[in-house]
Amino acid sequence: MAVFLSFTAPSQAQMYFEEVQKGEFGVTVGGAHYFGDLNNRAAFNRPKPAFGIFFRKQFSQYISARVSAHFAQVGYSDIYSKNEFQRLRNLSFNSNIYEFAVQGDFNFFKFTPYNPANSFTPYVTLGVGVFNFDPYAYLKGQKIFLRPLGTEGQTIGYLGRKPYSTTALCIPFGVGLKYNLTEKVNISFEVAHRFTSTDYLDDVSSTYVGNGRFQSGPIDANGLPTSSDVQLLHDRSYEVTKDGSRYFSEGQQRGFSKQKDQYLIAEVGLSFNLSSYRCPPVAN
């Protein structure tokens, strides 16, 4: 009898263990969009690719914490605007974004991947992150990074302006949907807006600097100075005026410094559950 119990007891105990989700890791793919001085009407007409990886730690069926890393591209141009001022301003930029963030997620419904009755939930997410950016533009087909030029006089100390940092803080805030496909795999869709601490994601913030304040380029074959990259890129209105003259002068508005730039990432995610086993609570 003792031998019989020694073989049956472990198998009976095993029947009462339940699988518990401890966390998940996954990958995401989607699109990113910028909002700021060049896209101040929140148009969604120029999305660019975004990719991410994440690890989510599950604390309960409703609450979890997440660490994530993203690569995204953003960019915009005044030529897409219907506003006459912006079309005359004629500025543009692109930038790669490298982001690391920590977020808290709250599920609206109980989410238990191993229970078909609790396999779906909408959720909200809020966190804080840091990201790196470096805006650039194209001039005669050549890619030129804008920060080293100091297009608003930062490198020449104009009005006390200093070069801006290419590292800034962001606050991701968004909503999502998550669905458990199999015991081990989940699929999700999330849209999260990033509020940032910088107004120079697009290299545009304050007022114009007089063109004569910038150093000219090398002397040409006729002995005349050529225009430097900063002279050509800080004010590109000459490309759209009929006679090639500049529309803007020193002190005129170039951007809106009181509002920080922002970006959004919409993405689809595929994640894989990490689980452990426990004895379920005894019913009363």
KOLLORO-151767 format. One record per residue (C-alpha): x, y, z. Coordinates in steps of 0.05 Angstrom, whole numbers, plus 5000, padded with zeros to 4 digits. Last residue first. Example, Ala and Ser with C-alpha at 12.3 -4.5 7.8 and 13.67 -1.06 7.14 Angstrom:
527349795143/524649105156/
This chain:
472455585011/476655464948/484055304959/488555774922/491955474860/498555124869/503955454828/507455384761/511855864722/511056254658/514656694606/510056864549/512357044479/510657704446/508657954377/507458694371/503959154321/505959884324/503760604324/509261084347/508061824358/512662424360/512963084396/516463764391/516064254448/511664874446/514065554471/519565604418/514865704359/519165704296/522466174245/519466844268/522967454241/528967724279/533667764219/530167754152/525567284114/523467274041/530367144013/531267303939/531366783884/527267213837/520666823839/521266613912/521265863923/528565673931/530366343962/525866154021/531165664044/533266044106/537965674154/540065184099/543665604047/547366054095/549065444139/551865074079/556365654060/554766134003/560566263956/565566833963/567567183898/574267123864/571366933797/573566203804/569866153871/572166363940/570365883996/563865924037/561166514075/561166594151/554366714181/552267394207/550767634137/544767164132/541467524190/539167014242/531866794239/527666674301/525866104349/525165354346/526964954283/532264394283/526563884273/527663514339/529764204364/524064374412/526363884464/523363594528/518863094493/511562854494/511362174460/504661904437/503261164441/498960744394/499059994409/496959354375/498258684407/499257944392/500657414445/504256744441/505656184491/498855874506/496356094438/493656734406/492857154469/490257834450/492658524470/489759204452/493259864463/493060564490/498261104497/502861564537/510361574525/513962134562/520362334528/527062604552/532462894507/539162724476/541463114415/543363704460/542364414434/548064864413/547965524451/544066164440/546666784475/543267264427/547566964371/553166554403/556366384336/555065634341/547865724364/545966224310/539265924291/542165474236/547765244283/551564864229/553464284275/546064164290/543864104217/546963464191/547863494116/545762954066/547663163995/542563163938/543363903924/542164033998/538763494038/536863574110/539163294177/536563244248/540362844301/536162474352/537462084417/531961854464/530561804538/524361504569/518661584617/512261184625/504861114614/500860544584/493460404577/490359724563/485059364522/484358634540/483657944509/485057224530/481057194595/475756674579/480856264539/484956164603/492356024595/493956734572/490657044634/488757774624/483358064670/480358654635/482259394634/489659224634/494459744663/501459824635/507360184668/513060424624/520660464623/523660754559/529760714513/529361094447/533861154386/530961644336/533461754265/532162444237/529462804176/528663544162/525264064119/524664814112/520965184057/519565824096/515266054037/510965424042/510565524117/508066244112/503066054058/499765504100/497464914059/503264504086/506663914052/512164364023/514064544094/517563874101/517263294150/521562754183/521562184231/525261514234/524561014290/528860534330/525760314395/527960004461/523159764515/522459634589/515559444615/511859414680/505359034692/498559114725/491858774712/492858014717/498158154769/505558354773/507258174701/514158384678/514358624605/520558584562/521058984498/523759034427/522259574377/521759784304/519260424271/518360614198/516161304173/509361634171/508362244125/500962424119/498762434191/497663184197/497863464268/496764194246/503664414271/507663974224/513864394210/514164694281/512464044314/509163364306/512962754281/510362074259/512661364271/510360714238/510059984258/514059374279/514459064348/518458514382/517058114444/518557894515/513457654565/512257624639/510657174698/504556834668/502056294716/501055554699/496855164748/498854584793/493154134818/494353544772/501553524794/499453344864/495752734839/501852504799/506352604859/501752204906/500651614860/507551294861/508851354935/501751164950/502550484915/509050344951/505750485018/500050005000/
